[in-house]
């Protein structure tokens, strides 16, 4: 297999270029003294790679751990290493435009202070969100309150920013704790970042709604005297995303569409499956639109690339990477191969393997191929044996019984560990643990296998999943550190999204025999909605016709959110009809479980 040379220092030169100052100590705390970011915990990365880490991942972690204020080009600066993402600052006539204000307000505020310490106390005169993931807008209120400031985002930003964090937010957040290694020690045998950065901060998530949507490629806006030309790229790394050029600075922002690693087609935390076909096409379009007009390309993660030829080579290789994965997966599935089979067989071309930025530190060829397969053919591989399999616990019990009991399975697994087949050992031991969760020998050996698999992984998110899984086998799971469903996020929900999020909390079996209708008149937004509970499903209608509701409520949207969040005081409600219906609704609502088990039943 073609691999890049470990002694190639080009990325290190680029990651250090334009360095102005670092945050010292690199420790950021919330108002209550709680630590929300600690980059100093990664000081061990200054040493050589140990046996407990893949050399490629160690190298990537060393690069991502470089932090501070960096000059990208005249009038454009980046704060890197103070959260998962970068915060970019573009100086205008009166102040500074902030691009992607990190995950949390505390980190964003610290980043802005670092910039102002070295560039002067410039006011924030604009906000730009490159796309709809929380690490690109969550810290907004740490740099601005939004008053009188244009806030620019791609079309449909709010819809996707909110729905992703609310509809399946609890499960995503729980799995994100695995993906980012939230509970792992920062150490040579623990968490080494996540490939895309070092991890996510644990501070306060906010959201200032956009005031200006980018609706088409070629749209040009001027903010604080700075011209910006946009390229809309929906369906790429995020459902709502955009690249843009600062033509007068000859600087190109590639958002998260081209970073220094293979990205995810489907993240291990869960998300909508991304479209590698259009992803590649938008990269081709970006080259055609902007390559001759840019001397530097920077992104929302990692470090910039300077020089037209290098920019074109970088974007072309990134484009070829996603196109190759898409086209070869489709070629092979049309020959009858399943997602798992394609993932084992597909290899990248040597020219792509030789480039550091195509390596799977964050996404991987293996799970991206399976995601492309899923996008086109779904979870079912066509084999009827997989059509109606038992769920994990029942399947495990039958396997363990067939193998002769838990002790026999553990003994077999030990043999496969001795042969170096850790993958099958993990499969056997997973069955043993699900069949008999109390068997300490099975849990202990599975934890050892997961740890060894993690230490050998080039992919940071695989490493974090494996080692966090090992940890959960010995200690109870903890709650996620970051709550993405913040007050700002809830207030940004449309009424339709509020009722959608309510519907997914209805415990269907408990509501089978309930039937009632509630009309909701939102007095501040002048909206009229109807919800009907029928056969365990909460059905929503906007602007319903006819009367006949069992309960009609007149309230503000904030009051609606309060009711659904558990505020049971109904004394101030204006209503007609049977108020007990509201209690019948809340009685069948189920709270999600933020710390559910993953590697045990």
CORZI-V383082 format. One record per residue. N is the residue number from 1. RES is the residue in three letters. D_FIRST is the distance of its C-alpha to the first C-alpha in Angstrom with 2 decimals. Layout:
n & res & d_first
N & RES & D_FIRST
N & RES & D_FIRST
//
This chain:
n & res & d_first
1 & UNK & 0.00
2 & UNK & 3.80
3 & UNK & 6.27
4 & UNK & 10.02
5 & UNK & 12.43
6 & UNK & 14.64
7 & UNK & 17.61
8 & UNK & 17.56
9 & UNK & 20.87
10 & UNK & 21.37
11 & UNK & 21.29
12 & UNK & 23.67
13 & UNK & 25.96
14 & UNK & 26.08
15 & UNK & 26.69
16 & UNK & 29.55
17 & UNK & 31.04
18 & UNK & 34.54
19 & UNK & 35.12
20 & UNK & 38.79
21 & UNK & 39.37
22 & UNK & 38.06
23 & UNK & 39.87
24 & UNK & 41.28
25 & UNK & 41.31
26 & UNK & 38.51
27 & UNK & 40.51
28 & UNK & 42.00
29 & UNK & 44.71
30 & UNK & 46.65
31 & UNK & 50.42
32 & UNK & 51.03
33 & UNK & 49.00
34 & UNK & 46.01
35 & UNK & 42.67
36 & UNK & 40.51
37 & UNK & 37.80
38 & UNK & 36.86
39 & UNK & 34.04
40 & UNK & 35.47
41 & UNK & 34.22
42 & UNK & 30.73
43 & UNK & 32.01
44 & UNK & 29.93
45 & UNK & 26.80
46 & UNK & 28.17
47 & UNK & 27.09
48 & UNK & 23.83
49 & UNK & 21.31
50 & UNK & 22.76
51 & UNK & 21.39
52 & UNK & 22.35
53 & UNK & 19.77
54 & UNK & 16.07
55 & UNK & 15.68
56 & UNK & 14.26
57 & UNK & 17.17
58 & UNK & 19.60
59 & UNK & 18.84
60 & UNK & 19.41
61 & UNK & 22.57
62 & UNK & 23.84
63 & UNK & 23.63
64 & UNK & 25.29
65 & UNK & 27.98
66 & UNK & 29.35
67 & UNK & 32.66
68 & UNK & 35.77
69 & UNK & 37.26
70 & UNK & 35.33
71 & UNK & 36.66
72 & UNK & 34.43
73 & UNK & 36.88
74 & UNK & 40.66
75 & UNK & 42.14
76 & UNK & 38.95
77 & UNK & 37.80
78 & UNK & 35.35
79 & UNK & 35.73
80 & UNK & 32.36
81 & UNK & 31.73
82 & UNK & 35.03
83 & UNK & 33.75
84 & UNK & 30.66
85 & UNK & 31.20
86 & UNK & 32.47
87 & UNK & 36.09
88 & UNK & 36.70
89 & UNK & 40.18
90 & UNK & 41.57
91 & UNK & 44.88
92 & UNK & 47.60
93 & UNK & 51.23
94 & UNK & 52.65
95 & UNK & 49.86
96 & UNK & 46.19
97 & UNK & 44.13
98 & UNK & 41.79
99 & UNK & 38.53
100 & UNK & 37.08
101 & UNK & 39.25
102 & UNK & 36.80
103 & UNK & 37.29
104 & UNK & 40.61
105 & UNK & 43.80
106 & UNK & 43.82
107 & UNK & 40.47
108 & UNK & 41.38
109 & UNK & 44.74
110 & UNK & 43.25
111 & UNK & 40.82
112 & UNK & 43.75
113 & UNK & 45.82
114 & UNK & 43.18
115 & UNK & 43.12
116 & UNK & 46.94
117 & UNK & 47.29
118 & UNK & 45.74
119 & UNK & 46.55
120 & UNK & 49.91
121 & UNK & 51.31
122 & UNK & 50.39
123 & UNK & 51.14
124 & UNK & 48.52
125 & UNK & 49.43
126 & UNK & 46.75
127 & UNK & 44.00
128 & UNK & 40.94
129 & UNK & 38.73
130 & UNK & 35.48
131 & UNK & 35.02
132 & UNK & 36.31
133 & UNK & 34.34
134 & UNK & 36.42
135 & UNK & 34.51
136 & UNK & 35.70
137 & UNK & 39.37
138 & UNK & 40.34
139 & UNK & 41.68
140 & UNK & 43.84
141 & UNK & 47.14
142 & UNK & 45.99
143 & UNK & 46.29
144 & UNK & 48.97
145 & UNK & 51.46
146 & UNK & 50.89
147 & UNK & 54.49
148 & UNK & 54.88
149 & UNK & 51.19
150 & UNK & 49.16
151 & UNK & 46.26
152 & UNK & 43.78
153 & UNK & 41.21
154 & UNK & 39.64
155 & UNK & 41.79
156 & UNK & 41.91
157 & UNK & 40.57
158 & UNK & 43.25
159 & UNK & 42.85
160 & UNK & 39.18
161 & UNK & 39.42
162 & UNK & 42.18
163 & UNK & 41.25
164 & UNK & 37.76
165 & UNK & 39.31
166 & UNK & 42.34
167 & UNK & 41.79
168 & UNK & 38.88
169 & UNK & 39.00
170 & UNK & 39.90
171 & UNK & 37.00
172 & UNK & 34.52
173 & UNK & 35.92
174 & UNK & 35.69
175 & UNK & 32.04
176 & UNK & 31.36
177 & UNK & 32.65
178 & UNK & 29.77
179 & UNK & 27.17
180 & UNK & 28.36
181 & UNK & 29.27
182 & UNK & 32.89
183 & UNK & 34.39
184 & UNK & 31.82
185 & UNK & 32.63
186 & UNK & 30.90
187 & UNK & 29.48
188 & UNK & 26.44
189 & UNK & 26.54
190 & UNK & 27.66
191 & UNK & 27.05
192 & UNK & 24.75
193 & UNK & 25.47
194 & UNK & 23.87
195 & UNK & 21.21
196 & UNK & 23.64
197 & UNK & 26.21
198 & UNK & 27.80
199 & UNK & 29.76
200 & UNK & 32.91
201 & UNK & 36.35
202 & UNK & 39.13
203 & UNK & 41.99
204 & UNK & 44.18
205 & UNK & 42.74
206 & UNK & 44.88
207 & UNK & 44.97
208 & UNK & 47.10
209 & UNK & 47.31
210 & UNK & 46.39
211 & UNK & 49.31
212 & UNK & 47.51
213 & UNK & 44.99
214 & UNK & 42.56
215 & UNK & 43.06
216 & UNK & 41.51
217 & UNK & 39.12
218 & UNK & 41.07
219 & UNK & 43.41
220 & UNK & 44.58
221 & UNK & 46.26
222 & UNK & 47.81
223 & UNK & 47.89
224 & UNK & 49.89
225 & UNK & 49.86
226 & UNK & 46.07
227 & UNK & 44.89
228 & UNK & 41.92
229 & UNK & 40.43
230 & UNK & 38.59
231 & UNK & 35.94
232 & UNK & 36.19
233 & UNK & 32.89
234 & UNK & 33.95
235 & UNK & 31.56
236 & UNK & 28.47
237 & UNK & 27.53
238 & UNK & 31.17
239 & UNK & 33.94
240 & UNK & 35.89
241 & UNK & 34.00
242 & UNK & 34.48
243 & UNK & 33.14
244 & UNK & 35.77
245 & UNK & 36.59
246 & UNK & 39.16
247 & UNK & 40.23
248 & UNK & 42.60
249 & UNK & 40.00
250 & UNK & 37.16
251 & UNK & 35.04
252 & UNK & 32.88
253 & UNK & 32.31
254 & UNK & 29.37
255 & UNK & 30.52
256 & UNK & 27.55
257 & UNK & 26.05
258 & UNK & 23.51
259 & UNK & 22.41
260 & UNK & 19.75
261 & UNK & 17.64
262 & UNK & 16.92
263 & UNK & 20.42
264 & UNK & 21.96
265 & UNK & 23.09
266 & UNK & 25.13
267 & UNK & 25.57
268 & UNK & 25.77
269 & UNK & 29.34
270 & UNK & 30.17
271 & UNK & 31.13
272 & UNK & 31.61
273 & UNK & 28.50
274 & UNK & 27.45
275 & UNK & 27.16
276 & UNK & 23.78
277 & UNK & 25.49
278 & UNK & 28.17
279 & UNK & 25.92
280 & UNK & 23.98
281 & UNK & 27.36
282 & UNK & 28.92
283 & UNK & 26.20
284 & UNK & 26.94
285 & UNK & 30.59
286 & UNK & 30.18
287 & UNK & 28.73
288 & UNK & 31.66
289 & UNK & 34.24
290 & UNK & 33.38
291 & UNK & 30.94
292 & UNK & 33.83
293 & UNK & 35.90
294 & UNK & 33.62
295 & UNK & 32.81
296 & UNK & 31.05
297 & UNK & 29.19
298 & UNK & 29.41
299 & UNK & 28.84
300 & UNK & 30.21
301 & UNK & 27.40
302 & UNK & 25.49
303 & UNK & 26.40
304 & UNK & 27.40
305 & UNK & 25.91
306 & UNK & 28.40
307 & UNK & 29.00
308 & UNK & 29.04
309 & UNK & 26.07
310 & UNK & 23.83
311 & UNK & 25.30
312 & UNK & 24.63
313 & UNK & 21.00
314 & UNK & 20.54
315 & UNK & 22.48
316 & UNK & 20.94
317 & UNK & 17.36
318 & UNK & 18.81
319 & UNK & 20.73
320 & UNK & 17.91
321 & UNK & 15.97
322 & UNK & 19.03
323 & UNK & 20.00
324 & UNK & 16.75
325 & UNK & 16.93
326 & UNK & 20.61
327 & UNK & 20.66
328 & UNK & 17.96
329 & UNK & 19.54
330 & UNK & 22.88
331 & UNK & 21.83
332 & UNK & 20.61
333 & UNK & 23.59
334 & UNK & 25.86
335 & UNK & 24.63
336 & UNK & 25.86
337 & UNK & 22.80
338 & UNK & 23.57
339 & UNK & 21.95
340 & UNK & 20.59
341 & UNK & 19.20
342 & UNK & 17.53
343 & UNK & 16.03
344 & UNK & 14.40
345 & UNK & 13.28
346 & UNK & 12.28
347 & UNK & 8.81
348 & UNK & 9.05
349 & UNK & 9.03
350 & UNK & 6.85
351 & UNK & 10.22
352 & UNK & 10.62
353 & UNK & 7.53
354 & UNK & 8.97
355 & UNK & 12.26
356 & UNK & 13.48
357 & UNK & 15.90
358 & UNK & 13.70
359 & UNK & 12.46
360 & UNK & 14.45
361 & UNK & 16.95
362 & UNK & 19.82
363 & UNK & 18.87
364 & UNK & 15.86
365 & UNK & 14.15
366 & UNK & 15.78
367 & UNK & 19.28
368 & UNK & 19.28
369 & UNK & 18.67
370 & UNK & 21.54
371 & UNK & 23.63
372 & UNK & 23.34
373 & UNK & 24.34
374 & UNK & 27.18
375 & UNK & 28.36
376 & UNK & 28.96
377 & UNK & 29.84
378 & UNK & 30.73
379 & UNK & 30.33
380 & UNK & 31.43
381 & UNK & 28.96
382 & UNK & 31.89
383 & UNK & 32.24
384 & UNK & 35.87
385 & UNK & 35.07
386 & UNK & 33.42
387 & UNK & 36.32
388 & UNK & 38.71
389 & UNK & 37.01
390 & UNK & 38.87
391 & UNK & 38.18
392 & UNK & 36.18
393 & UNK & 39.13
394 & UNK & 40.74
395 & UNK & 37.50
396 & UNK & 36.75
397 & UNK & 40.28
398 & UNK & 40.05
399 & UNK & 36.74
400 & UNK & 38.15
401 & UNK & 41.37
402 & UNK & 39.62
403 & UNK & 37.69
404 & UNK & 40.98
405 & UNK & 41.17
406 & UNK & 39.33
407 & UNK & 39.53
408 & UNK & 38.00
409 & UNK & 35.07
410 & UNK & 34.50
411 & UNK & 34.69
412 & UNK & 32.12
413 & UNK & 29.80
414 & UNK & 30.30
415 & UNK & 29.16
416 & UNK & 25.87
417 & UNK & 25.42
418 & UNK & 26.04
419 & UNK & 23.34
420 & UNK & 20.81
421 & UNK & 20.87
422 & UNK & 21.83
423 & UNK & 21.25
424 & UNK & 23.96
425 & UNK & 26.09
426 & UNK & 26.21
427 & UNK & 27.28
428 & UNK & 30.01
429 & UNK & 31.25
430 & UNK & 31.36
431 & UNK & 33.73
432 & UNK & 35.73
433 & UNK & 36.21
434 & UNK & 37.20
435 & UNK & 39.56
436 & UNK & 41.08
437 & UNK & 40.42
438 & UNK & 42.79
439 & UNK & 40.97
440 & UNK & 40.00
441 & UNK & 37.86
442 & UNK & 35.62
443 & UNK & 35.36
444 & UNK & 34.70
445 & UNK & 31.91
446 & UNK & 30.26
447 & UNK & 30.46
448 & UNK & 28.73
449 & UNK & 25.90
450 & UNK & 25.50
451 & UNK & 25.51
452 & UNK & 22.76
453 & UNK & 20.58
454 & UNK & 21.43
455 & UNK & 20.72
456 & UNK & 17.14
457 & UNK & 16.44
458 & UNK & 14.62
459 & UNK & 16.89
460 & UNK & 20.39
461 & UNK & 22.35
462 & UNK & 20.82
463 & UNK & 21.67
464 & UNK & 25.12
465 & UNK & 25.76
466 & UNK & 24.91
467 & UNK & 26.96
468 & UNK & 29.76
469 & UNK & 29.93
470 & UNK & 30.38
471 & UNK & 33.11
472 & UNK & 34.91
473 & UNK & 35.24
474 & UNK & 37.39
475 & UNK & 39.12
476 & UNK & 40.62
477 & UNK & 38.72
478 & UNK & 40.00
479 & UNK & 40.90
480 & UNK & 38.59
481 & UNK & 39.44
482 & UNK & 39.55
483 & UNK & 41.95
484 & UNK & 40.76
485 & UNK & 43.94
486 & UNK & 46.10
487 & UNK & 49.61
488 & UNK & 48.29
489 & UNK & 45.84
490 & UNK & 48.62
491 & UNK & 51.06
492 & UNK & 48.57
493 & UNK & 48.52
494 & UNK & 50.51
495 & UNK & 53.21
496 & UNK & 51.25
497 & UNK & 48.28
498 & UNK & 50.69
499 & UNK & 51.99
500 & UNK & 48.54
501 & UNK & 47.48
502 & UNK & 50.77
503 & UNK & 50.22
504 & UNK & 46.96
505 & UNK & 48.90
506 & UNK & 51.56
507 & UNK & 51.58
508 & UNK & 52.09
509 & UNK & 53.87
510 & UNK & 56.24
511 & UNK & 57.10
512 & UNK & 57.66
513 & UNK & 61.42
514 & UNK & 61.66
515 & UNK & 62.62
516 & UNK & 63.72
517 & UNK & 63.28
518 & UNK & 63.09
519 & UNK & 63.65
520 & UNK & 62.16
521 & UNK & 63.87
522 & UNK & 61.96
523 & UNK & 64.72
524 & UNK & 62.68
525 & UNK & 60.33
526 & UNK & 62.95
527 & UNK & 60.62
528 & UNK & 61.73
529 & UNK & 59.48
530 & UNK & 60.17
531 & UNK & 58.33
532 & UNK & 59.32
533 & UNK & 58.28
534 & UNK & 58.37
535 & UNK & 56.90
536 & UNK & 54.69
537 & UNK & 53.19
538 & UNK & 54.14
539 & UNK & 54.66
540 & UNK & 54.91
541 & UNK & 56.98
542 & UNK & 57.66
543 & UNK & 61.21
544 & UNK & 62.57
545 & UNK & 65.71
546 & UNK & 68.67
547 & UNK & 69.96
548 & UNK & 69.90
549 & UNK & 67.46
550 & UNK & 68.29
551 & UNK & 67.58
552 & UNK & 67.44
553 & UNK & 66.10
554 & UNK & 66.58
555 & UNK & 64.29
556 & UNK & 61.86
557 & UNK & 58.11
558 & UNK & 57.82
559 & UNK & 60.37
560 & UNK & 58.41
561 & UNK & 55.29
562 & UNK & 57.48
563 & UNK & 58.88
564 & UNK & 55.54
565 & UNK & 54.25
566 & UNK & 57.08
567 & UNK & 60.10
568 & UNK & 62.81
569 & UNK & 65.76
570 & UNK & 67.19
571 & UNK & 70.47
572 & UNK & 69.72
573 & UNK & 68.40
574 & UNK & 70.35
575 & UNK & 70.29
576 & UNK & 72.18
577 & UNK & 72.03
578 & UNK & 70.86
579 & UNK & 68.96
580 & UNK & 68.06
581 & UNK & 65.51
582 & UNK & 63.33
583 & UNK & 63.38
584 & UNK & 62.52
585 & UNK & 59.43
586 & UNK & 58.23
587 & UNK & 58.99
588 & UNK & 56.25
589 & UNK & 53.60
590 & UNK & 50.87
591 & UNK & 49.14
592 & UNK & 45.35
593 & UNK & 43.80
594 & UNK & 41.61
595 & UNK & 40.45
596 & UNK & 39.82
597 & UNK & 37.80
598 & UNK & 34.17
599 & UNK & 32.98
600 & UNK & 36.46
601 & UNK & 38.98
//
